[in-house]
Amino acid sequence: MTIRLGHLAFDYVQYDARGDVLYLAVGQPEEAADQLVTPEGHVLRFNEDGAIIGVTLINAQWLSQRDGGVCVSLPITADELQPAFA
């Protein structure tokens, strides 16, 4: 199974029904070099190069049922925006 969040594709999917937490990773989960809590309360995990390697969605099923989906704010780097300013 693959779950897509925007342009990101996660092929490792594990759901903890008791905690209502959905764990997503690119490939097998690995230790993150850094992490960021989104404004919505989810966790983004990054590798040493700054690429997102995993996402932890908190209250995933509850939010999905309540809102019809789950919102996750993804960071955009200055390098990614630069072409728009040219």
N, CA, C and O atoms as a GROMACS GRO file, in nm:
protein
  344
    1MET      N    1   0.085  -0.117   0.000
    1MET     CA    2   0.000   0.000   0.000
    1MET      C    3   0.090   0.124   0.000
    1MET      O    4   0.194   0.127   0.065
    2THR      N    5   0.048   0.224  -0.072
    2THR     CA    6   0.118   0.352  -0.076
    2THR      C    7   0.019   0.463  -0.040
    2THR      O    8  -0.091   0.470  -0.093
    3ILE      N    9   0.062   0.549   0.051
    3ILE     CA   10  -0.016   0.666   0.090
    3ILE      C   11   0.057   0.788   0.037
    3ILE      O   12   0.178   0.801   0.055
    4ARG      N   13  -0.016   0.879  -0.028
    4ARG     CA   14   0.045   1.000  -0.084
    4ARG      C   15   0.000   1.122  -0.003
    4ARG      O   16  -0.118   1.138   0.029
    5LEU      N   17   0.097   1.206   0.029
    5LEU     CA   18   0.071   1.337   0.089
    5LEU      C   19   0.135   1.438  -0.005
    5LEU      O   20   0.257   1.455  -0.004
    6GLY      N   21   0.054   1.503  -0.084
    6GLY     CA   22   0.110   1.594  -0.184
    6GLY      C   23   0.199   1.518  -0.279
    6GLY      O   24   0.156   1.418  -0.338
    7HIS      N   25   0.323   1.562  -0.296
    7HIS     CA   26   0.417   1.496  -0.388
    7HIS      C   27   0.492   1.381  -0.322
    7HIS      O   28   0.572   1.315  -0.388
    8LEU      N   29   0.469   1.357  -0.193
    8LEU     CA   30   0.540   1.252  -0.121
    8LEU      C   31   0.462   1.121  -0.123
    8LEU      O   32   0.340   1.120  -0.107
    9ALA      N   33   0.533   1.011  -0.143
    9ALA     CA   34   0.472   0.878  -0.143
    9ALA      C   35   0.536   0.795  -0.032
    9ALA      O   36   0.658   0.782  -0.027
   10PHE      N   37   0.454   0.740   0.054
   10PHE     CA   38   0.499   0.659   0.166
   10PHE      C   39   0.455   0.515   0.144
   10PHE      O   40   0.335   0.488   0.133
   11ASP      N   41   0.551   0.423   0.138
   11ASP     CA   42   0.518   0.284   0.112
   11ASP      C   43   0.522   0.197   0.238
   11ASP      O   44   0.490   0.078   0.231
   12TYR      N   45   0.561   0.253   0.350
   12TYR     CA   46   0.551   0.184   0.478
   12TYR      C   47   0.437   0.250   0.554
   12TYR      O   48   0.441   0.370   0.582
   13VAL      N   49   0.336   0.171   0.588
   13VAL     CA   50   0.216   0.223   0.654
   13VAL      C   51   0.184   0.132   0.772
   13VAL      O   52   0.167   0.012   0.756
   14GLN      N   53   0.176   0.191   0.891
   14GLN     CA   54   0.139   0.114   1.009
   14GLN      C   55   0.042   0.198   1.090
   14GLN      O   56   0.068   0.315   1.120
   15TYR      N   57  -0.070   0.137   1.126
   15TYR     CA   58  -0.173   0.207   1.202
   15TYR      C   59  -0.184   0.148   1.341
   15TYR      O   60  -0.200   0.026   1.355
   16ASP      N   61  -0.178   0.231   1.444
   16ASP     CA   62  -0.199   0.192   1.582
   16ASP      C   63  -0.341   0.234   1.618
   16ASP      O   64  -0.367   0.351   1.649
   17ALA      N   65  -0.434   0.138   1.612
   17ALA     CA   66  -0.575   0.169   1.635
   17ALA      C   67  -0.601   0.215   1.778
   17ALA      O   68  -0.685   0.302   1.801
   18ARG      N   69  -0.530   0.159   1.873
   18ARG     CA   70  -0.551   0.196   2.013
   18ARG      C   71  -0.518   0.343   2.037
   18ARG      O   72  -0.591   0.412   2.109
   19GLY      N   73  -0.409   0.391   1.980
   19GLY     CA   74  -0.369   0.530   1.996
   19GLY      C   75  -0.418   0.621   1.885
   19GLY      O   76  -0.401   0.743   1.892
   20ASP      N   77  -0.479   0.563   1.781
   20ASP     CA   78  -0.523   0.636   1.661
   20ASP      C   79  -0.408   0.716   1.601
   20ASP      O   80  -0.420   0.836   1.574
   21VAL      N   81  -0.296   0.645   1.581
   21VAL     CA   82  -0.176   0.705   1.524
   21VAL      C   83  -0.139   0.629   1.397
   21VAL      O   84  -0.131   0.506   1.397
   22LEU      N   85  -0.117   0.704   1.289
   22LEU     CA   86  -0.079   0.645   1.162
   22LEU      C   87   0.067   0.681   1.134
   22LEU      O   88   0.102   0.798   1.126
   23TYR      N   89   0.150   0.578   1.120
   23TYR     CA   90   0.292   0.596   1.093
   23TYR      C   91   0.318   0.572   0.945
   23TYR      O   92   0.282   0.467   0.892
   24LEU      N   93   0.379   0.669   0.878
   24LEU     CA   94   0.411   0.658   0.736
   24LEU      C   95   0.561   0.677   0.720
   24LEU      O   96   0.621   0.761   0.786
   25ALA      N   97   0.623   0.597   0.630
   25ALA     CA   98   0.766   0.612   0.605
   25ALA      C   99   0.795   0.580   0.460
   25ALA      O  100   0.721   0.507   0.394
   26VAL      N  101   0.903   0.637   0.411
   26VAL     CA  102   0.955   0.604   0.279
   26VAL      C  103   1.048   0.485   0.301
   26VAL      O  104   1.154   0.500   0.362
   27GLY      N  105   1.011   0.368   0.252
   27GLY     CA  106   1.088   0.248   0.281
   27GLY      C  107   1.071   0.209   0.426
   27GLY      O  108   0.978   0.253   0.493
   28GLN      N  109   1.162   0.126   0.476
   28GLN     CA  110   1.157   0.086   0.616
   28GLN      C  111   1.189   0.207   0.705
   28GLN      O  112   1.278   0.285   0.672
   29PRO      N  113   1.117   0.222   0.816
   29PRO     CA  114   1.144   0.335   0.906
   29PRO      C  115   1.291   0.335   0.951
   29PRO      O  116   1.350   0.230   0.976
   30GLU      N  117   1.347   0.454   0.959
   30GLU     CA  118   1.485   0.469   1.003
   30GLU      C  119   1.493   0.586   1.101
   30GLU      O  120   1.402   0.668   1.110
   31GLU      N  121   1.604   0.592   1.172
   31GLU     CA  122   1.627   0.701   1.267
   31GLU      C  123   1.629   0.834   1.191
   31GLU      O  124   1.695   0.846   1.088
   32ALA      N  125   1.557   0.930   1.243
   32ALA     CA  126   1.552   1.063   1.180
   32ALA      C  127   1.667   1.149   1.231
   32ALA      O  128   1.705   1.141   1.348
   33ALA      N  129   1.722   1.230   1.142
   33ALA     CA  130   1.825   1.326   1.182
   33ALA      C  131   1.761   1.448   1.248
   33ALA      O  132   1.824   1.515   1.329
   34ASP      N  133   1.635   1.476   1.212
   34ASP     CA  134   1.564   1.590   1.267
   34ASP      C  135   1.415   1.562   1.256
   34ASP      O  136   1.372   1.478   1.178
   35GLN      N  137   1.338   1.634   1.333
   35GLN     CA  138   1.192   1.623   1.323
   35GLN      C  139   1.129   1.757   1.352
   35GLN      O  140   1.190   1.844   1.414
   36LEU      N  141   1.005   1.772   1.306
   36LEU     CA  142   0.932   1.896   1.320
   36LEU      C  143   0.787   1.863   1.352
   36LEU      O  144   0.727   1.778   1.286
   37VAL      N  145   0.731   1.928   1.450
   37VAL     CA  146   0.589   1.913   1.479
   37VAL      C  147   0.514   2.018   1.398
   37VAL      O  148   0.546   2.137   1.406
   38THR      N  149   0.416   1.975   1.321
   38THR     CA  150   0.340   2.066   1.236
   38THR      C  151   0.241   2.146   1.321
   38THR      O  152   0.213   2.109   1.435
   39PRO      N  153   0.187   2.253   1.266
   39PRO     CA  154   0.085   2.330   1.339
   39PRO      C  155  -0.037   2.245   1.377
   39PRO      O  156  -0.108   2.277   1.472
   40GLU      N  157  -0.061   2.136   1.302
   40GLU     CA  158  -0.175   2.048   1.330
   40GLU      C  159  -0.144   1.944   1.438
   40GLU      O  160  -0.233   1.873   1.484
   41GLY      N  161  -0.016   1.935   1.480
   41GLY     CA  162   0.022   1.840   1.584
   41GLY      C  163   0.079   1.709   1.532
   41GLY      O  164   0.101   1.617   1.611
   42HIS      N  165   0.102   1.698   1.404
   42HIS     CA  166   0.163   1.578   1.346
   42HIS      C  167   0.314   1.594   1.348
   42HIS      O  168   0.365   1.703   1.376
   43VAL      N  169   0.387   1.486   1.320
   43VAL     CA  170   0.534   1.491   1.326
   43VAL      C  171   0.592   1.455   1.190
   43VAL      O  172   0.558   1.352   1.132
   44LEU      N  173   0.679   1.542   1.139
   44LEU     CA  174   0.754   1.516   1.016
   44LEU      C  175   0.894   1.474   1.056
   44LEU      O  176   0.956   1.537   1.142
   45ARG      N  177   0.946   1.366   0.994
   45ARG     CA  178   1.082   1.320   1.021
   45ARG      C  179   1.167   1.340   0.897
   45ARG      O  180   1.123   1.313   0.785
   46PHE      N  181   1.290   1.387   0.918
   46PHE     CA  182   1.381   1.422   0.809
   46PHE      C  183   1.510   1.342   0.817
   46PHE      O  184   1.554   1.305   0.926
   47ASN      N  185   1.570   1.314   0.701
   47ASN     CA  186   1.702   1.253   0.699
   47ASN      C  187   1.808   1.362   0.707
   47ASN      O  188   1.776   1.480   0.721
   48GLU      N  189   1.935   1.323   0.697
   48GLU     CA  190   2.047   1.418   0.709
   48GLU      C  191   2.045   1.523   0.599
   48GLU      O  192   2.096   1.634   0.618
   49ASP      N  193   1.986   1.491   0.483
   49ASP     CA  194   1.980   1.585   0.370
   49ASP      C  195   1.860   1.678   0.377
   49ASP      O  196   1.844   1.764   0.291
   50GLY      N  197   1.776   1.662   0.479
   50GLY     CA  198   1.658   1.747   0.493
   50GLY      C  199   1.535   1.696   0.421
   50GLY      O  200   1.433   1.764   0.418
   51ALA      N  201   1.543   1.576   0.363
   51ALA     CA  202   1.427   1.518   0.294
   51ALA      C  203   1.335   1.451   0.396
   51ALA      O  204   1.381   1.392   0.494
   52ILE      N  205   1.206   1.462   0.372
   52ILE     CA  206   1.108   1.398   0.461
   52ILE      C  207   1.114   1.247   0.438
   52ILE      O  208   1.097   1.199   0.325
   53ILE      N  209   1.137   1.172   0.546
   53ILE     CA  210   1.144   1.026   0.537
   53ILE      C  211   1.028   0.960   0.611
   53ILE      O  212   1.008   0.839   0.600
   54GLY      N  213   0.952   1.039   0.686
   54GLY     CA  214   0.840   0.981   0.759
   54GLY      C  215   0.747   1.088   0.814
   54GLY      O  216   0.785   1.203   0.833
   55VAL      N  217   0.625   1.045   0.838
   55VAL     CA  218   0.523   1.131   0.896
   55VAL      C  219   0.445   1.049   0.997
   55VAL      O  220   0.410   0.934   0.972
   56THR      N  221   0.418   1.108   1.112
   56THR     CA  222   0.333   1.046   1.213
   56THR      C  223   0.208   1.132   1.224
   56THR      O  224   0.214   1.249   1.260
   57LEU      N  225   0.094   1.073   1.191
   57LEU     CA  226  -0.034   1.144   1.195
   57LEU      C  227  -0.106   1.108   1.324
   57LEU      O  228  -0.141   0.992   1.347
   58ILE      N  229  -0.130   1.208   1.408
   58ILE     CA  230  -0.195   1.192   1.537
   58ILE      C  231  -0.346   1.207   1.519
   58ILE      O  232  -0.392   1.297   1.449
   59ASN      N  233  -0.423   1.118   1.582
   59ASN     CA  234  -0.570   1.118   1.570
   59ASN      C  235  -0.615   1.104   1.424
   59ASN      O  236  -0.710   1.169   1.381
   60ALA      N  237  -0.545   1.021   1.351
   60ALA     CA  238  -0.565   1.011   1.207
   60ALA      C  239  -0.708   0.970   1.168
   60ALA      O  240  -0.771   1.035   1.085
   61GLN      N  241  -0.758   0.863   1.228
   61GLN     CA  242  -0.892   0.818   1.190
   61GLN      C  243  -0.999   0.916   1.239
   61GLN      O  244  -1.094   0.946   1.167
   62TRP      N  245  -0.984   0.965   1.361
   62TRP     CA  246  -1.081   1.059   1.416
   62TRP      C  247  -1.090   1.184   1.330
   62TRP      O  248  -1.199   1.229   1.297
   63LEU      N  249  -0.973   1.241   1.293
   63LEU     CA  250  -0.973   1.360   1.207
   63LEU      C  251  -1.032   1.330   1.070
   63LEU      O  252  -1.107   1.411   1.015
   64SER      N  253  -0.998   1.214   1.015
   64SER     CA  254  -1.049   1.176   0.884
   64SER      C  255  -1.201   1.164   0.885
   64SER      O  256  -1.268   1.209   0.792
   65GLN      N  257  -1.254   1.104   0.989
   65GLN     CA  258  -1.400   1.090   0.999
   65GLN      C  259  -1.467   1.225   1.027
   65GLN      O  260  -1.573   1.254   0.972
   66ARG      N  261  -1.405   1.305   1.111
   66ARG     CA  262  -1.464   1.435   1.146
   66ARG      C  263  -1.458   1.534   1.031
   66ARG      O  264  -1.555   1.604   1.002
   67ASP      N  265  -1.340   1.540   0.964
   67ASP     CA  266  -1.315   1.644   0.865
   67ASP      C  267  -1.317   1.594   0.721
   67ASP      O  268  -1.310   1.674   0.627
   68GLY      N  269  -1.326   1.464   0.702
   68GLY     CA  270  -1.321   1.409   0.567
   68GLY      C  271  -1.179   1.396   0.514
   68GLY      O  272  -1.161   1.370   0.395
   69GLY      N  273  -1.080   1.414   0.597
   69GLY     CA  274  -0.939   1.404   0.559
   69GLY      C  275  -0.853   1.455   0.672
   69GLY      O  276  -0.902   1.498   0.776
   70VAL      N  277  -0.722   1.450   0.650
   70VAL     CA  278  -0.626   1.497   0.750
   70VAL      C  279  -0.538   1.602   0.684
   70VAL      O  280  -0.479   1.576   0.578
   71CYS      N  281  -0.527   1.719   0.745
   71CYS     CA  282  -0.441   1.826   0.693
   71CYS      C  283  -0.303   1.816   0.758
   71CYS      O  284  -0.291   1.797   0.878
   72VAL      N  285  -0.200   1.831   0.675
   72VAL     CA  286  -0.062   1.829   0.723
   72VAL      C  287   0.012   1.943   0.653
   72VAL      O  288   0.020   1.946   0.530
   73SER      N  289   0.065   2.035   0.730
   73SER     CA  290   0.145   2.144   0.674
   73SER      C  291   0.284   2.091   0.642
   73SER      O  292   0.352   2.037   0.730
   74LEU      N  293   0.326   2.106   0.517
   74LEU     CA  294   0.459   2.063   0.476
   74LEU      C  295   0.546   2.186   0.454
   74LEU      O  296   0.502   2.282   0.392
   75PRO      N  297   0.669   2.184   0.504
   75PRO     CA  298   0.756   2.300   0.487
   75PRO      C  299   0.802   2.314   0.342
   75PRO      O  300   0.818   2.216   0.271
   76ILE      N  301   0.822   2.439   0.301
   76ILE     CA  302   0.876   2.469   0.168
   76ILE      C  303   1.004   2.548   0.190
   76ILE      O  304   1.003   2.651   0.259
   77THR      N  305   1.112   2.501   0.133
   77THR     CA  306   1.240   2.569   0.152
   77THR      C  307   1.252   2.690   0.060
   77THR      O  308   1.179   2.702  -0.039
   78ALA      N  309   1.343   2.779   0.094
   78ALA     CA  310   1.369   2.897   0.011
   78ALA      C  311   1.414   2.856  -0.128
   78ALA      O  312   1.378   2.921  -0.226
   79ASP      N  313   1.493   2.749  -0.138
   79ASP     CA  314   1.539   2.701  -0.269
   79ASP      C  315   1.422   2.657  -0.357
   79ASP      O  316   1.423   2.679  -0.478
   80GLU      N  317   1.321   2.596  -0.296
   80GLU     CA  318   1.204   2.553  -0.372
   80GLU      C  319   1.121   2.672  -0.420
   80GLU      O  320   1.057   2.665  -0.525
   81LEU      N  321   1.122   2.780  -0.345
   81LEU     CA  322   1.046   2.900  -0.382
   81LEU      C  323   1.120   2.991  -0.479
   81LEU      O  324   1.056   3.068  -0.552
   82GLN      N  325   1.251   2.985  -0.481
   82GLN     CA  326   1.333   3.078  -0.558
   82GLN      C  327   1.289   3.096  -0.703
   82GLN      O  328   1.287   3.209  -0.751
   83PRO      N  329   1.253   2.989  -0.776
   83PRO     CA  330   1.212   3.009  -0.916
   83PRO      C  331   1.092   3.102  -0.930
   83PRO      O  332   1.078   3.169  -1.033
   84ALA      N  333   1.006   3.108  -0.830
   84ALA     CA  334   0.890   3.195  -0.837
   84ALA      C  335   0.928   3.343  -0.828
   84ALA      O  336   0.851   3.429  -0.872
   85PHE      N  337   1.044   3.372  -0.773
   85PHE     CA  338   1.086   3.509  -0.754
   85PHE      C  339   1.170   3.563  -0.869
   85PHE      O  340   1.206   3.681  -0.871
   86ALA      N  341   1.200   3.478  -0.964
   86ALA     CA  342   1.286   3.519  -1.077
   86ALA      C  343   1.213   3.607  -1.175
   86ALA      O  344   1.270   3.650  -1.275
   0.00000   0.00000   0.00000
